[in-house]
Amino acid sequence: MSVIYLLIAISIFVAIGFFIAFVLAVKSGQYDDDYTPSVRILFDDELVKPSPNKPEIES
């Protein structure tokens, strides 16, 4: 029976550790933008067309 108490205590400490890690990740901005990284690869190869009103500067 004492093994169950030990396992419950260890699981509570592990859960608290994961919760602290999650809170630190949220505070550091890990989950701020979860949509853009997944679609960024789709828009990497877009060609930027020069504006007709803006002259291009050649050096």
CHARMM-style PDB file with segment names, atoms N, HN, CA, C and O in Angstrom:
ATOM      1  N   MET     1       0.813  -1.186   0.000  1.00  0.00      PROA
ATOM      2  CA  MET     1       0.000   0.000   0.000  1.00  0.00      PROA
ATOM      3  C   MET     1       0.865   1.263   0.000  1.00  0.00      PROA
ATOM      4  O   MET     1       0.475   2.289  -0.555  1.00  0.00      PROA
ATOM      5  N   SER     2       2.031   1.179   0.621  1.00  0.00      PROA
ATOM      6  HN  SER     2       2.349   0.345   1.072  1.00  0.00      PROA
ATOM      7  CA  SER     2       2.902   2.346   0.685  1.00  0.00      PROA
ATOM      8  C   SER     2       3.479   2.688  -0.692  1.00  0.00      PROA
ATOM      9  O   SER     2       3.873   3.829  -0.932  1.00  0.00      PROA
ATOM     10  N   VAL     3       3.531   1.713  -1.588  1.00  0.00      PROA
ATOM     11  HN  VAL     3       3.211   0.785  -1.393  1.00  0.00      PROA
ATOM     12  CA  VAL     3       4.020   1.964  -2.942  1.00  0.00      PROA
ATOM     13  C   VAL     3       3.050   2.881  -3.687  1.00  0.00      PROA
ATOM     14  O   VAL     3       3.483   3.722  -4.474  1.00  0.00      PROA
ATOM     15  N   ILE     4       1.772   2.733  -3.455  1.00  0.00      PROA
ATOM     16  HN  ILE     4       1.420   2.049  -2.816  1.00  0.00      PROA
ATOM     17  CA  ILE     4       0.771   3.589  -4.109  1.00  0.00      PROA
ATOM     18  C   ILE     4       0.953   5.031  -3.668  1.00  0.00      PROA
ATOM     19  O   ILE     4       0.876   5.945  -4.489  1.00  0.00      PROA
ATOM     20  N   TYR     5       1.193   5.246  -2.383  1.00  0.00      PROA
ATOM     21  HN  TYR     5       1.256   4.505  -1.715  1.00  0.00      PROA
ATOM     22  CA  TYR     5       1.419   6.603  -1.880  1.00  0.00      PROA
ATOM     23  C   TYR     5       2.666   7.214  -2.511  1.00  0.00      PROA
ATOM     24  O   TYR     5       2.685   8.395  -2.859  1.00  0.00      PROA
ATOM     25  N   LEU     6       3.694   6.406  -2.651  1.00  0.00      PROA
ATOM     26  HN  LEU     6       3.679   5.446  -2.368  1.00  0.00      PROA
ATOM     27  CA  LEU     6       4.930   6.880  -3.271  1.00  0.00      PROA
ATOM     28  C   LEU     6       4.694   7.239  -4.739  1.00  0.00      PROA
ATOM     29  O   LEU     6       5.176   8.272  -5.203  1.00  0.00      PROA
ATOM     30  N   LEU     7       3.963   6.405  -5.472  1.00  0.00      PROA
ATOM     31  HN  LEU     7       3.571   5.565  -5.095  1.00  0.00      PROA
ATOM     32  CA  LEU     7       3.688   6.684  -6.878  1.00  0.00      PROA
ATOM     33  C   LEU     7       2.808   7.920  -7.050  1.00  0.00      PROA
ATOM     34  O   LEU     7       3.001   8.688  -7.992  1.00  0.00      PROA
ATOM     35  N   ILE     8       1.852   8.118  -6.160  1.00  0.00      PROA
ATOM     36  HN  ILE     8       1.694   7.493  -5.395  1.00  0.00      PROA
ATOM     37  CA  ILE     8       1.007   9.314  -6.224  1.00  0.00      PROA
ATOM     38  C   ILE     8       1.848  10.558  -5.969  1.00  0.00      PROA
ATOM     39  O   ILE     8       1.696  11.560  -6.668  1.00  0.00      PROA
ATOM     40  N   ALA     9       2.719  10.508  -4.991  1.00  0.00      PROA
ATOM     41  HN  ALA     9       2.843   9.694  -4.423  1.00  0.00      PROA
ATOM     42  CA  ALA     9       3.582  11.661  -4.682  1.00  0.00      PROA
ATOM     43  C   ALA     9       4.506  11.978  -5.851  1.00  0.00      PROA
ATOM     44  O   ALA     9       4.677  13.144  -6.205  1.00  0.00      PROA
ATOM     45  N   ILE    10       5.096  10.964  -6.447  1.00  0.00      PROA
ATOM     46  HN  ILE    10       4.958  10.016  -6.159  1.00  0.00      PROA
ATOM     47  CA  ILE    10       5.998  11.185  -7.593  1.00  0.00      PROA
ATOM     48  C   ILE    10       5.225  11.751  -8.779  1.00  0.00      PROA
ATOM     49  O   ILE    10       5.716  12.648  -9.465  1.00  0.00      PROA
ATOM     50  N   SER    11       4.014  11.236  -9.030  1.00  0.00      PROA
ATOM     51  HN  SER    11       3.615  10.507  -8.473  1.00  0.00      PROA
ATOM     52  CA  SER    11       3.229  11.740 -10.161  1.00  0.00      PROA
ATOM     53  C   SER    11       2.797  13.185  -9.941  1.00  0.00      PROA
ATOM     54  O   SER    11       2.707  13.953 -10.898  1.00  0.00      PROA
ATOM     55  N   ILE    12       2.531  13.562  -8.703  1.00  0.00      PROA
ATOM     56  HN  ILE    12       2.604  12.938  -7.925  1.00  0.00      PROA
ATOM     57  CA  ILE    12       2.184  14.963  -8.421  1.00  0.00      PROA
ATOM     58  C   ILE    12       3.385  15.862  -8.679  1.00  0.00      PROA
ATOM     59  O   ILE    12       3.231  16.938  -9.257  1.00  0.00      PROA
ATOM     60  N   PHE    13       4.569  15.449  -8.266  1.00  0.00      PROA
ATOM     61  HN  PHE    13       4.694  14.575  -7.796  1.00  0.00      PROA
ATOM     62  CA  PHE    13       5.773  16.248  -8.519  1.00  0.00      PROA
ATOM     63  C   PHE    13       6.070  16.367 -10.012  1.00  0.00      PROA
ATOM     64  O   PHE    13       6.476  17.431 -10.478  1.00  0.00      PROA
ATOM     65  N   VAL    14       5.873  15.294 -10.760  1.00  0.00      PROA
ATOM     66  HN  VAL    14       5.543  14.429 -10.382  1.00  0.00      PROA
ATOM     67  CA  VAL    14       6.079  15.339 -12.215  1.00  0.00      PROA
ATOM     68  C   VAL    14       5.058  16.267 -12.869  1.00  0.00      PROA
ATOM     69  O   VAL    14       5.401  17.035 -13.768  1.00  0.00      PROA
ATOM     70  N   ALA    15       3.808  16.197 -12.421  1.00  0.00      PROA
ATOM     71  HN  ALA    15       3.529  15.573 -11.691  1.00  0.00      PROA
ATOM     72  CA  ALA    15       2.768  17.070 -12.972  1.00  0.00      PROA
ATOM     73  C   ALA    15       3.074  18.533 -12.672  1.00  0.00      PROA
ATOM     74  O   ALA    15       2.883  19.388 -13.536  1.00  0.00      PROA
ATOM     75  N   ILE    16       3.539  18.832 -11.481  1.00  0.00      PROA
ATOM     76  HN  ILE    16       3.694  18.137 -10.778  1.00  0.00      PROA
ATOM     77  CA  ILE    16       3.907  20.206 -11.132  1.00  0.00      PROA
ATOM     78  C   ILE    16       5.077  20.678 -11.990  1.00  0.00      PROA
ATOM     79  O   ILE    16       5.116  21.833 -12.415  1.00  0.00      PROA
ATOM     80  N   GLY    17       6.023  19.786 -12.240  1.00  0.00      PROA
ATOM     81  HN  GLY    17       5.991  18.848 -11.894  1.00  0.00      PROA
ATOM     82  CA  GLY    17       7.161  20.136 -13.097  1.00  0.00      PROA
ATOM     83  C   GLY    17       6.730  20.464 -14.519  1.00  0.00      PROA
ATOM     84  O   GLY    17       7.204  21.437 -15.104  1.00  0.00      PROA
ATOM     85  N   PHE    18       5.839  19.660 -15.073  1.00  0.00      PROA
ATOM     86  HN  PHE    18       5.454  18.869 -14.597  1.00  0.00      PROA
ATOM     87  CA  PHE    18       5.332  19.935 -16.421  1.00  0.00      PROA
ATOM     88  C   PHE    18       4.518  21.226 -16.459  1.00  0.00      PROA
ATOM     89  O   PHE    18       4.581  21.974 -17.434  1.00  0.00      PROA
ATOM     90  N   PHE    19       3.763  21.485 -15.408  1.00  0.00      PROA
ATOM     91  HN  PHE    19       3.712  20.878 -14.615  1.00  0.00      PROA
ATOM     92  CA  PHE    19       2.975  22.720 -15.354  1.00  0.00      PROA
ATOM     93  C   PHE    19       3.891  23.943 -15.299  1.00  0.00      PROA
ATOM     94  O   PHE    19       3.623  24.943 -15.965  1.00  0.00      PROA
ATOM     95  N   ILE    20       4.951  23.877 -14.524  1.00  0.00      PROA
ATOM     96  HN  ILE    20       5.169  23.065 -13.983  1.00  0.00      PROA
ATOM     97  CA  ILE    20       5.910  24.991 -14.455  1.00  0.00      PROA
ATOM     98  C   ILE    20       6.584  25.194 -15.807  1.00  0.00      PROA
ATOM     99  O   ILE    20       6.761  26.332 -16.241  1.00  0.00      PROA
ATOM    100  N   ALA    21       6.960  24.111 -16.474  1.00  0.00      PROA
ATOM    101  HN  ALA    21       6.816  23.186 -16.121  1.00  0.00      PROA
ATOM    102  CA  ALA    21       7.572  24.232 -17.798  1.00  0.00      PROA
ATOM    103  C   ALA    21       6.604  24.857 -18.793  1.00  0.00      PROA
ATOM    104  O   ALA    21       7.010  25.667 -19.627  1.00  0.00      PROA
ATOM    105  N   PHE    22       5.328  24.489 -18.712  1.00  0.00      PROA
ATOM    106  HN  PHE    22       4.999  23.831 -18.035  1.00  0.00      PROA
ATOM    107  CA  PHE    22       4.318  25.056 -19.605  1.00  0.00      PROA
ATOM    108  C   PHE    22       4.132  26.544 -19.347  1.00  0.00      PROA
ATOM    109  O   PHE    22       4.057  27.329 -20.293  1.00  0.00      PROA
ATOM    110  N   VAL    23       4.058  26.942 -18.088  1.00  0.00      PROA
ATOM    111  HN  VAL    23       4.119  26.304 -17.320  1.00  0.00      PROA
ATOM    112  CA  VAL    23       3.886  28.356 -17.757  1.00  0.00      PROA
ATOM    113  C   VAL    23       5.088  29.169 -18.231  1.00  0.00      PROA
ATOM    114  O   VAL    23       4.918  30.273 -18.748  1.00  0.00      PROA
ATOM    115  N   LEU    24       6.280  28.646 -18.064  1.00  0.00      PROA
ATOM    116  HN  LEU    24       6.418  27.749 -17.644  1.00  0.00      PROA
ATOM    117  CA  LEU    24       7.474  29.358 -18.535  1.00  0.00      PROA
ATOM    118  C   LEU    24       7.483  29.483 -20.059  1.00  0.00      PROA
ATOM    119  O   LEU    24       7.899  30.510 -20.594  1.00  0.00      PROA
ATOM    120  N   ALA    25       7.031  28.451 -20.754  1.00  0.00      PROA
ATOM    121  HN  ALA    25       6.693  27.616 -20.320  1.00  0.00      PROA
ATOM    122  CA  ALA    25       6.978  28.507 -22.212  1.00  0.00      PROA
ATOM    123  C   ALA    25       5.962  29.537 -22.685  1.00  0.00      PROA
ATOM    124  O   ALA    25       6.214  30.252 -23.655  1.00  0.00      PROA
ATOM    125  N   VAL    26       4.827  29.621 -22.018  1.00  0.00      PROA
ATOM    126  HN  VAL    26       4.623  29.041 -21.229  1.00  0.00      PROA
ATOM    127  CA  VAL    26       3.805  30.598 -22.387  1.00  0.00      PROA
ATOM    128  C   VAL    26       4.312  32.017 -22.120  1.00  0.00      PROA
ATOM    129  O   VAL    26       4.102  32.913 -22.937  1.00  0.00      PROA
ATOM    130  N   LYS    27       4.971  32.223 -20.992  1.00  0.00      PROA
ATOM    131  HN  LYS    27       5.142  31.494 -20.328  1.00  0.00      PROA
ATOM    132  CA  LYS    27       5.483  33.552 -20.649  1.00  0.00      PROA
ATOM    133  C   LYS    27       6.603  33.992 -21.583  1.00  0.00      PROA
ATOM    134  O   LYS    27       6.783  35.189 -21.805  1.00  0.00      PROA
ATOM    135  N   SER    28       7.352  33.053 -22.128  1.00  0.00      PROA
ATOM    136  HN  SER    28       7.205  32.080 -21.948  1.00  0.00      PROA
ATOM    137  CA  SER    28       8.454  33.418 -23.022  1.00  0.00      PROA
ATOM    138  C   SER    28       7.980  33.638 -24.457  1.00  0.00      PROA
ATOM    139  O   SER    28       8.780  34.003 -25.318  1.00  0.00      PROA
ATOM    140  N   GLY    29       6.687  33.421 -24.728  1.00  0.00      PROA
ATOM    141  HN  GLY    29       6.037  33.124 -24.029  1.00  0.00      PROA
ATOM    142  CA  GLY    29       6.151  33.680 -26.056  1.00  0.00      PROA
ATOM    143  C   GLY    29       6.227  32.507 -27.003  1.00  0.00      PROA
ATOM    144  O   GLY    29       6.147  32.683 -28.219  1.00  0.00      PROA
ATOM    145  N   GLN    30       6.377  31.330 -26.473  1.00  0.00      PROA
ATOM    146  HN  GLN    30       6.441  31.186 -25.486  1.00  0.00      PROA
ATOM    147  CA  GLN    30       6.500  30.143 -27.314  1.00  0.00      PROA
ATOM    148  C   GLN    30       5.250  29.897 -28.158  1.00  0.00      PROA
ATOM    149  O   GLN    30       5.356  29.396 -29.278  1.00  0.00      PROA
ATOM    150  N   TYR    31       4.083  30.236 -27.648  1.00  0.00      PROA
ATOM    151  HN  TYR    31       3.996  30.643 -26.739  1.00  0.00      PROA
ATOM    152  CA  TYR    31       2.831  29.928 -28.325  1.00  0.00      PROA
ATOM    153  C   TYR    31       2.117  31.166 -28.844  1.00  0.00      PROA
ATOM    154  O   TYR    31       0.902  31.133 -29.042  1.00  0.00      PROA
ATOM    155  N   ASP    32       2.840  32.253 -29.070  1.00  0.00      PROA
ATOM    156  HN  ASP    32       3.826  32.279 -28.909  1.00  0.00      PROA
ATOM    157  CA  ASP    32       2.199  33.489 -29.510  1.00  0.00      PROA
ATOM    158  C   ASP    32       1.580  33.371 -30.890  1.00  0.00      PROA
ATOM    159  O   ASP    32       0.431  33.766 -31.088  1.00  0.00      PROA
ATOM    160  N   ASP    33       2.320  32.836 -31.841  1.00  0.00      PROA
ATOM    161  HN  ASP    33       3.253  32.514 -31.680  1.00  0.00      PROA
ATOM    162  CA  ASP    33       1.824  32.740 -33.209  1.00  0.00      PROA
ATOM    163  C   ASP    33       1.891  31.288 -33.652  1.00  0.00      PROA
ATOM    164  O   ASP    33       2.957  30.788 -34.012  1.00  0.00      PROA
ATOM    165  N   ASP    34       0.761  30.622 -33.623  1.00  0.00      PROA
ATOM    166  HN  ASP    34      -0.105  31.028 -33.331  1.00  0.00      PROA
ATOM    167  CA  ASP    34       0.770  29.210 -33.979  1.00  0.00      PROA
ATOM    168  C   ASP    34       0.231  28.944 -35.385  1.00  0.00      PROA
ATOM    169  O   ASP    34       0.210  27.794 -35.824  1.00  0.00      PROA
ATOM    170  N   TYR    35      -0.198  29.967 -36.086  1.00  0.00      PROA
ATOM    171  HN  TYR    35      -0.182  30.901 -35.730  1.00  0.00      PROA
ATOM    172  CA  TYR    35      -0.732  29.758 -37.431  1.00  0.00      PROA
ATOM    173  C   TYR    35       0.300  30.059 -38.506  1.00  0.00      PROA
ATOM    174  O   TYR    35       0.454  29.276 -39.443  1.00  0.00      PROA
ATOM    175  N   THR    36       0.999  31.158 -38.395  1.00  0.00      PROA
ATOM    176  HN  THR    36       0.874  31.795 -37.634  1.00  0.00      PROA
ATOM    177  CA  THR    36       1.918  31.603 -39.444  1.00  0.00      PROA
ATOM    178  C   THR    36       3.027  30.597 -39.765  1.00  0.00      PROA
ATOM    179  O   THR    36       3.280  30.359 -40.945  1.00  0.00      PROA
ATOM    180  N   PRO    37       3.699  29.997 -38.784  1.00  0.00      PROA
ATOM    181  CA  PRO    37       4.766  29.060 -39.144  1.00  0.00      PROA
ATOM    182  C   PRO    37       4.291  27.888 -40.003  1.00  0.00      PROA
ATOM    183  O   PRO    37       5.055  27.369 -40.817  1.00  0.00      PROA
ATOM    184  N   SER    38       3.055  27.474 -39.831  1.00  0.00      PROA
ATOM    185  HN  SER    38       2.434  27.895 -39.170  1.00  0.00      PROA
ATOM    186  CA  SER    38       2.580  26.326 -40.600  1.00  0.00      PROA
ATOM    187  C   SER    38       2.292  26.677 -42.058  1.00  0.00      PROA
ATOM    188  O   SER    38       2.317  25.793 -42.915  1.00  0.00      PROA
ATOM    189  N   VAL    39       2.020  27.938 -42.356  1.00  0.00      PROA
ATOM    190  HN  VAL    39       1.999  28.656 -41.660  1.00  0.00      PROA
ATOM    191  CA  VAL    39       1.730  28.328 -43.736  1.00  0.00      PROA
ATOM    192  C   VAL    39       2.828  29.172 -44.355  1.00  0.00      PROA
ATOM    193  O   VAL    39       2.727  29.552 -45.521  1.00  0.00      PROA
ATOM    194  N   ARG    40       3.872  29.473 -43.601  1.00  0.00      PROA
ATOM    195  HN  ARG    40       3.954  29.164 -42.653  1.00  0.00      PROA
ATOM    196  CA  ARG    40       4.951  30.319 -44.108  1.00  0.00      PROA
ATOM    197  C   ARG    40       5.622  29.699 -45.327  1.00  0.00      PROA
ATOM    198  O   ARG    40       6.004  30.418 -46.251  1.00  0.00      PROA
ATOM    199  N   ILE    41       5.769  28.384 -45.345  1.00  0.00      PROA
ATOM    200  HN  ILE    41       5.458  27.800 -44.595  1.00  0.00      PROA
ATOM    201  CA  ILE    41       6.426  27.726 -46.464  1.00  0.00      PROA
ATOM    202  C   ILE    41       5.612  27.877 -47.749  1.00  0.00      PROA
ATOM    203  O   ILE    41       6.172  27.824 -48.844  1.00  0.00      PROA
ATOM    204  N   LEU    42       4.317  28.062 -47.624  1.00  0.00      PROA
ATOM    205  HN  LEU    42       3.863  28.105 -46.735  1.00  0.00      PROA
ATOM    206  CA  LEU    42       3.483  28.209 -48.816  1.00  0.00      PROA
ATOM    207  C   LEU    42       3.684  29.552 -49.506  1.00  0.00      PROA
ATOM    208  O   LEU    42       3.423  29.676 -50.703  1.00  0.00      PROA
ATOM    209  N   PHE    43       4.145  30.558 -48.767  1.00  0.00      PROA
ATOM    210  HN  PHE    43       4.357  30.457 -47.795  1.00  0.00      PROA
ATOM    211  CA  PHE    43       4.255  31.901 -49.308  1.00  0.00      PROA
ATOM    212  C   PHE    43       5.699  32.360 -49.481  1.00  0.00      PROA
ATOM    213  O   PHE    43       5.926  33.536 -49.768  1.00  0.00      PROA
ATOM    214  N   ASP    44       6.682  31.478 -49.319  1.00  0.00      PROA
ATOM    215  HN  ASP    44       6.498  30.523 -49.086  1.00  0.00      PROA
ATOM    216  CA  ASP    44       8.085  31.874 -49.444  1.00  0.00      PROA
ATOM    217  C   ASP    44       8.463  32.257 -50.865  1.00  0.00      PROA
ATOM    218  O   ASP    44       9.298  33.141 -51.056  1.00  0.00      PROA
ATOM    219  N   ASP    45       7.877  31.620 -51.858  1.00  0.00      PROA
ATOM    220  HN  ASP    45       7.199  30.902 -51.702  1.00  0.00      PROA
ATOM    221  CA  ASP    45       8.302  31.827 -53.236  1.00  0.00      PROA
ATOM    222  C   ASP    45       7.470  32.854 -53.988  1.00  0.00      PROA
ATOM    223  O   ASP    45       7.507  32.888 -55.218  1.00  0.00      PROA
ATOM    224  N   GLU    46       6.730  33.681 -53.289  1.00  0.00      PROA
ATOM    225  HN  GLU    46       6.700  33.653 -52.290  1.00  0.00      PROA
ATOM    226  CA  GLU    46       5.945  34.706 -53.969  1.00  0.00      PROA
ATOM    227  C   GLU    46       6.872  35.741 -54.597  1.00  0.00      PROA
ATOM    228  O   GLU    46       7.848  36.170 -53.980  1.00  0.00      PROA
ATOM    229  N   LEU    47       6.565  36.132 -55.807  1.00  0.00      PROA
ATOM    230  HN  LEU    47       5.773  35.784 -56.308  1.00  0.00      PROA
ATOM    231  CA  LEU    47       7.338  37.164 -56.480  1.00  0.00      PROA
ATOM    232  C   LEU    47       6.774  38.526 -56.109  1.00  0.00      PROA
ATOM    233  O   LEU    47       5.561  38.735 -56.106  1.00  0.00      PROA
ATOM    234  N   VAL    48       7.666  39.439 -55.799  1.00  0.00      PROA
ATOM    235  HN  VAL    48       8.652  39.270 -55.802  1.00  0.00      PROA
ATOM    236  CA  VAL    48       7.238  40.791 -55.461  1.00  0.00      PROA
ATOM    237  C   VAL    48       7.296  41.616 -56.732  1.00  0.00      PROA
ATOM    238  O   VAL    48       8.366  41.804 -57.313  1.00  0.00      PROA
ATOM    239  N   LYS    49       6.142  42.107 -57.162  1.00  0.00      PROA
ATOM    240  HN  LYS    49       5.274  41.954 -56.691  1.00  0.00      PROA
ATOM    241  CA  LYS    49       6.077  42.905 -58.383  1.00  0.00      PROA
ATOM    242  C   LYS    49       6.394  44.358 -58.052  1.00  0.00      PROA
ATOM    243  O   LYS    49       5.853  44.906 -57.092  1.00  0.00      PROA
ATOM    244  N   PRO    50       7.263  44.985 -58.835  1.00  0.00      PROA
ATOM    245  CA  PRO    50       7.570  46.392 -58.558  1.00  0.00      PROA
ATOM    246  C   PRO    50       6.362  47.276 -58.854  1.00  0.00      PROA
ATOM    247  O   PRO    50       5.602  47.024 -59.789  1.00  0.00      PROA
ATOM    248  N   SER    51       6.209  48.290 -58.059  1.00  0.00      PROA
ATOM    249  HN  SER    51       6.827  48.494 -57.300  1.00  0.00      PROA
ATOM    250  CA  SER    51       5.098  49.209 -58.225  1.00  0.00      PROA
ATOM    251  C   SER    51       5.338  50.074 -59.466  1.00  0.00      PROA
ATOM    252  O   SER    51       6.459  50.543 -59.663  1.00  0.00      PROA
ATOM    253  N   PRO    52       4.320  50.300 -60.312  1.00  0.00      PROA
ATOM    254  CA  PRO    52       4.517  51.116 -61.519  1.00  0.00      PROA
ATOM    255  C   PRO    52       4.763  52.590 -61.201  1.00  0.00      PROA
ATOM    256  O   PRO    52       5.330  53.307 -62.025  1.00  0.00      PROA
ATOM    257  N   ASN    53       4.356  53.046 -60.040  1.00  0.00      PROA
ATOM    258  HN  ASN    53       3.896  52.463 -59.370  1.00  0.00      PROA
ATOM    259  CA  ASN    53       4.549  54.448 -59.669  1.00  0.00      PROA
ATOM    260  C   ASN    53       5.915  54.718 -59.061  1.00  0.00      PROA
ATOM    261  O   ASN    53       6.346  55.868 -58.989  1.00  0.00      PROA
ATOM    262  N   LYS    54       6.594  53.675 -58.627  1.00  0.00      PROA
ATOM    263  HN  LYS    54       6.243  52.740 -58.686  1.00  0.00      PROA
ATOM    264  CA  LYS    54       7.869  53.826 -57.956  1.00  0.00      PROA
ATOM    265  C   LYS    54       9.002  53.480 -58.934  1.00  0.00      PROA
ATOM    266  O   LYS    54       9.062  52.349 -59.416  1.00  0.00      PROA
ATOM    267  N   PRO    55       9.893  54.422 -59.237  1.00  0.00      PROA
ATOM    268  CA  PRO    55      11.020  54.089 -60.118  1.00  0.00      PROA
ATOM    269  C   PRO    55      12.033  53.204 -59.386  1.00  0.00      PROA
ATOM    270  O   PRO    55      12.268  53.360 -58.188  1.00  0.00      PROA
ATOM    271  N   GLU    56      12.614  52.290 -60.122  1.00  0.00      PROA
ATOM    272  HN  GLU    56      12.424  52.163 -61.095  1.00  0.00      PROA
ATOM    273  CA  GLU    56      13.620  51.417 -59.530  1.00  0.00      PROA
ATOM    274  C   GLU    56      14.953  52.134 -59.480  1.00  0.00      PROA
ATOM    275  O   GLU    56      15.318  52.850 -60.413  1.00  0.00      PROA
ATOM    276  N   ILE    57      15.669  51.946 -58.407  1.00  0.00      PROA
ATOM    277  HN  ILE    57      15.373  51.365 -57.649  1.00  0.00      PROA
ATOM    278  CA  ILE    57      16.979  52.586 -58.233  1.00  0.00      PROA
ATOM    279  C   ILE    57      18.044  51.567 -58.602  1.00  0.00      PROA
ATOM    280  O   ILE    57      18.096  50.478 -58.030  1.00  0.00      PROA
ATOM    281  N   GLU    58      18.880  51.917 -59.547  1.00  0.00      PROA
ATOM    282  HN  GLU    58      18.837  52.801 -60.012  1.00  0.00      PROA
ATOM    283  CA  GLU    58      19.961  51.036 -59.963  1.00  0.00      PROA
ATOM    284  C   GLU    58      21.275  51.607 -59.443  1.00  0.00      PROA
ATOM    285  O   GLU    58      21.493  52.818 -59.500  1.00  0.00      PROA
ATOM    286  N   SER    59      22.125  50.766 -58.951  1.00  0.00      PROA
ATOM    287  HN  SER    59      21.947  49.783 -58.905  1.00  0.00      PROA
ATOM    288  CA  SER    59      23.408  51.256 -58.451  1.00  0.00      PROA
ATOM    289  C   SER    59      24.549  50.719 -59.262  1.00  0.00      PROA
ATOM    290  OT1 SER    59      25.707  51.030 -58.980  1.00  0.00      PROA
TER     291      SER     59
END
